[in-house]
Amino acid sequence: MTWIGGPAAKAGVSGMELIIAKAPDADPATLTEAELERGVARWTLSLAGEQNPITLKRFRPRDYSGINVVGDIECVEGGSVFFCHVAPSAMIDFGNDEKMVSRTGFWGSALHQGGFELTRLDPTP
């Protein structure tokens, strides 16, 4: 994880290793359409070495946040943090004269810390 904006980037905080894993109940074949729409737990997030993961649920940035991207965008959120996947090199427009290009296609934002870009360490999907 590389901080690309906000207080963490300005303070020079170095990258951290995050572990994002499928939640045990994330098999879409076992969920109803309503459960998928409601955003049941799909993923978990933990810092390397920590035991208590955060539950991540579906997040639709186009519905209410003002985030604009040309092409598809898929996001999950865990309260004070969200992560999105877009095509690599996609321009993300936050609607407030703030824009960024996601080099890897994986990026997010943490409340009171700023934006970050993720680099996949495990090449498996």
KENULUM-352988 format. One record per residue (C-alpha): residue number from 1; residue in one letter; y, z, x. Coordinates in pm, 1 decimal, decimal comma. Layout:
BEGIN
+-----+---------+----------+----------+----------+
! num ! residuo !        y !        z !        x !
+-----+---------+----------+----------+----------+
! NUM !       a !        Y !        Z !        X !
...
+-----+---------+----------+----------+----------+
END
This chain:
BEGIN
+-----+---------+----------+----------+----------+
! num ! residuo !        y !        z !        x !
+-----+---------+----------+----------+----------+
!   1 !       m !      0,0 !      0,0 !      0,0 !
!   2 !       t !    339,5 !    -99,2 !    134,4 !
!   3 !       w !    660,8 !     36,6 !    -17,5 !
!   4 !       i !    902,7 !   -249,7 !    -86,8 !
!   5 !       g !   1189,1 !    -74,5 !   -264,4 !
!   6 !       g !   1329,5 !    255,9 !   -378,4 !
!   7 !       p !   1346,5 !    598,8 !   -211,5 !
!   8 !       a !   1002,2 !    580,5 !    -48,3 !
!   9 !       a !   1085,7 !    251,2 !    125,5 !
!  10 !       k !   1428,5 !    378,9 !    233,4 !
!  11 !       a !   1267,9 !    693,8 !    377,0 !
!  12 !       g !   1020,4 !    483,6 !    575,9 !
!  13 !       v !    711,6 !    628,1 !    407,3 !
!  14 !       s !    411,4 !    450,1 !    554,4 !
!  15 !       g !    136,2 !    287,3 !    353,6 !
!  16 !       m !   -127,9 !    492,7 !    176,1 !
!  17 !       e !   -483,8 !    400,6 !     86,7 !
!  18 !       l !   -540,4 !    396,4 !   -288,3 !
!  19 !       i !   -878,2 !    361,9 !   -453,0 !
!  20 !       i !   -877,9 !    176,7 !   -784,3 !
!  21 !       a !  -1218,3 !    168,8 !   -952,7 !
!  22 !       k !  -1355,8 !     68,0 !  -1291,7 !
!  23 !       a !  -1380,6 !    362,7 !  -1530,1 !
!  24 !       p !  -1738,3 !    452,9 !  -1628,9 !
!  25 !       d !  -1674,9 !    338,2 !  -1987,7 !
!  26 !       a !  -1490,6 !     16,3 !  -1899,2 !
!  27 !       d !  -1757,3 !   -233,5 !  -2008,8 !
!  28 !       p !  -1564,5 !   -456,0 !  -2253,3 !
!  29 !       a !  -1889,2 !   -556,7 !  -2422,3 !
!  30 !       t !  -1926,5 !   -200,2 !  -2555,4 !
!  31 !       l !  -1569,6 !   -169,4 !  -2687,0 !
!  32 !       t !  -1427,2 !   -283,6 !  -3018,0 !
!  33 !       e !  -1120,1 !   -508,8 !  -3032,1 !
!  34 !       a !   -915,6 !   -211,4 !  -3156,8 !
!  35 !       e !  -1026,1 !     -2,6 !  -2857,7 !
!  36 !       l !   -931,9 !   -281,8 !  -2620,0 !
!  37 !       e !   -590,3 !   -317,9 !  -2786,0 !
!  38 !       r !   -531,3 !     59,8 !  -2781,4 !
!  39 !       g !   -583,7 !     68,1 !  -2407,9 !
!  40 !       v !   -890,1 !    284,3 !  -2356,4 !
!  41 !       a !   -953,5 !    393,0 !  -1999,1 !
!  42 !       r !  -1033,8 !     84,3 !  -1795,8 !
!  43 !       w !   -972,8 !    197,6 !  -1437,9 !
!  44 !       t !   -923,1 !    511,0 !  -1230,2 !
!  45 !       l !   -686,0 !    567,3 !   -937,3 !
!  46 !       s !   -714,4 !    816,0 !   -655,2 !
!  47 !       l !   -571,0 !    859,6 !   -308,8 !
!  48 !       a !   -828,8 !    828,1 !    -32,8 !
!  49 !       g !   -993,6 !   1167,6 !      9,0 !
!  50 !       e !   -879,1 !   1313,4 !   -325,9 !
!  51 !       q !  -1127,6 !   1422,1 !   -590,8 !
!  52 !       n !   -926,7 !   1403,6 !   -916,7 !
!  53 !       p !   -860,9 !   1043,8 !  -1019,8 !
!  54 !       i !   -585,9 !    939,7 !  -1261,5 !
!  55 !       t !   -693,9 !    740,9 !  -1566,9 !
!  56 !       l !   -537,2 !    396,0 !  -1589,9 !
!  57 !       k !   -495,5 !    214,6 !  -1921,1 !
!  58 !       r !   -380,7 !   -129,0 !  -2024,4 !
!  59 !       f !     -5,4 !   -182,7 !  -2010,0 !
!  60 !       r !    176,2 !   -484,9 !  -2153,1 !
!  61 !       p !    501,8 !   -524,9 !  -1962,4 !
!  62 !       r !    622,4 !   -820,6 !  -2167,8 !
!  63 !       d !    603,7 !   -616,8 !  -2487,5 !
!  64 !       y !    870,4 !   -362,4 !  -2397,5 !
!  65 !       s !    977,0 !   -336,5 !  -2035,6 !
!  66 !       g !   1178,7 !   -650,1 !  -1964,3 !
!  67 !       i !    954,5 !   -762,2 !  -1677,0 !
!  68 !       n !    942,3 !  -1141,9 !  -1666,3 !
!  69 !       v !    693,1 !  -1348,1 !  -1468,0 !
!  70 !       v !    611,4 !  -1717,1 !  -1485,0 !
!  71 !       g !    238,1 !  -1727,8 !  -1555,0 !
!  72 !       d !    -11,1 !  -1458,7 !  -1643,2 !
!  73 !       i !     41,5 !  -1088,9 !  -1576,4 !
!  74 !       e !   -209,7 !   -808,0 !  -1624,8 !
!  75 !       c !   -110,8 !   -443,5 !  -1583,6 !
!  76 !       v !   -248,7 !    -91,1 !  -1604,8 !
!  77 !       e !    -53,4 !    235,9 !  -1610,2 !
!  78 !       g !   -123,9 !    597,6 !  -1537,9 !
!  79 !       g !    178,9 !    789,6 !  -1662,8 !
!  80 !       s !    419,7 !    782,0 !  -1372,1 !
!  81 !       v !    276,6 !    474,1 !  -1200,4 !
!  82 !       f !    184,8 !    120,4 !  -1301,8 !
!  83 !       f !      9,5 !   -167,1 !  -1126,3 !
!  84 !       c !     13,9 !   -537,0 !  -1206,0 !
!  85 !       h !   -169,9 !   -849,8 !  -1099,6 !
!  86 !       v !      5,4 !  -1186,0 !  -1094,8 !
!  87 !       a !    -52,3 !  -1508,1 !   -903,5 !
!  88 !       p !     21,6 !  -1463,8 !   -530,9 !
!  89 !       s !    381,0 !  -1559,5 !   -445,0 !
!  90 !       a !    492,6 !  -1511,6 !   -808,0 !
!  91 !       m !    857,9 !  -1425,3 !   -869,0 !
!  92 !       i !    898,7 !  -1108,0 !  -1075,6 !
!  93 !       d !   1228,6 !  -1064,2 !  -1258,2 !
!  94 !       f !   1304,9 !   -710,9 !  -1377,9 !
!  95 !       g !   1593,5 !   -827,6 !  -1595,8 !
!  96 !       n !   1862,0 !   -619,3 !  -1421,6 !
!  97 !       d !   1951,5 !   -853,1 !  -1133,5 !
!  98 !       e !   1651,4 !   -714,1 !   -946,5 !
!  99 !       k !   1382,4 !   -962,2 !   -842,2 !
! 100 !       m !   1093,8 !   -968,7 !   -600,4 !
! 101 !       v !    820,9 !  -1203,6 !   -482,7 !
! 102 !       s !    470,8 !  -1057,6 !   -483,1 !
! 103 !       r !    305,9 !  -1191,3 !   -167,7 !
! 104 !       t !    -43,5 !  -1061,3 !   -252,9 !
! 105 !       g !    -21,8 !  -1077,2 !   -633,0 !
! 106 !       f !    -89,3 !   -700,6 !   -661,0 !
! 107 !       w !    217,5 !   -480,2 !   -701,7 !
! 108 !       g !    349,6 !   -181,3 !   -891,8 !
! 109 !       s !    603,0 !     94,0 !   -925,2 !
! 110 !       a !    589,0 !    473,5 !   -902,2 !
! 111 !       l !    841,7 !    686,0 !  -1089,9 !
! 112 !       h !   1114,8 !    821,4 !   -857,3 !
! 113 !       q !    950,6 !    652,1 !   -556,2 !
! 114 !       g !   1007,4 !    278,8 !   -600,5 !
! 115 !       g !    813,8 !    -42,9 !   -588,3 !
! 116 !       f !    514,2 !   -124,5 !   -376,3 !
! 117 !       e !    278,9 !   -407,4 !   -295,3 !
! 118 !       l !    -96,0 !   -365,1 !   -264,8 !
! 119 !       t !   -325,2 !   -535,9 !    -17,7 !
! 120 !       r !   -688,9 !   -556,1 !   -116,5 !
! 121 !       l !   -913,2 !   -391,8 !    146,6 !
! 122 !       d !  -1239,5 !   -464,3 !    -34,6 !
! 123 !       p !  -1276,7 !   -840,2 !    -89,8 !
! 124 !       t !  -1512,0 !   -805,2 !   -389,2 !
! 125 !       p !  -1357,6 !   -854,6 !   -734,7 !
+-----+---------+----------+----------+----------+
END
